Amino acid sequence: MDPKLLTGTLEMLILDVLARADSYGYELAQTVLIASGERFDLKEGSLYPALHRMQRRKLLRSYWVNTQDRRRRKYYSLTPKGRQVLKTKRNEWTQFSRGIQGVLGQTYVVA
């Protein structure tokens, strides 16, 4: 799949996963990978900058959790602003995908 198709949807995917449950980076990436049928493999070079950008925009907040093996994981959760942005993005995506399906689903007759 062309990775450029994912451009602009990364934020929506992150917000959607976090709307379901708080998560840390690796877990978030694995959730997207599995849910997408392994079509979207979020790499560190795009995931973490997106998380940090979204945190600066107050869409996410983060907190640290100590694991049983004495490591610390940075978890992310949605803010109320993040939930509102997700709602808007879902609506935009629905309208966009309906428009694309409308065109792709048509049979054209060339004169």
PyMOL commands that set and color helices and strands:
alter all, ss='L'
color gray80, all
select helices_A, chain A and resi 3-6+10-20+25-35+44-56+80-104
alter helices_A, ss='H'
color red, helices_A
select strands_A, chain A and resi 23-24+60-66+72-78
alter strands_A, ss='S'
color yellow, strands_A
deselect
rebuild
show_as cartoon
